[in-house]
Amino acid sequence: MPLLDLASGNSVWRGLDYYEEKKVKDWKQIGQDIYSGTVKGTDLYHIHLDIGHPRRSTCDCPFAAGHRVICKHMVALYFTVVPGSAENFRKQVEQWEKEEEEEERQHLEELERYVKSLTKTELQQQLLSLLIEQEEKRYW
């Protein structure tokens, strides 16, 4: 999904919303991996989408017009013309979230093991250092 990799997170999520809200009004394939379509936003925007070379894609919305960026309208059209792409994106996000949760769980376990390995004196020193650090941050 190179097109999605080039888009900002906001453009991807808003584009997914536009796709799900069926704001893509029409589209046609005009070449291999090249599409043209219109998406209803504040106005009706015209998109030229080149999936093989996403930076060649254009949209006449204020965000993308004259810039080499991927906007939410392009993302909405992409999800529309590539069957299963929206579902694949959601599955990928779910996988990332599961991986993040697992990493966080492992990190907390490591912290717990570390704290349990400290002596009472070491714990007191660590706590005092953290409290002093917090006090210093409060005054800056």
Secondary structure, 3 states (H helix, E strand, C coil): CHHHHHCCHHHHHHHHHHHHCCCEEEEEEEECCEEEEEEECCCEEEEEEECCCHHHCEECCCCCCCCCCCCHHHHHHHHHHCCCHHHHHHHHHHHHHHHHHHHHHHHHHHHHHHHHHCCHHHHHHHHHHHHHHHHHHHCC
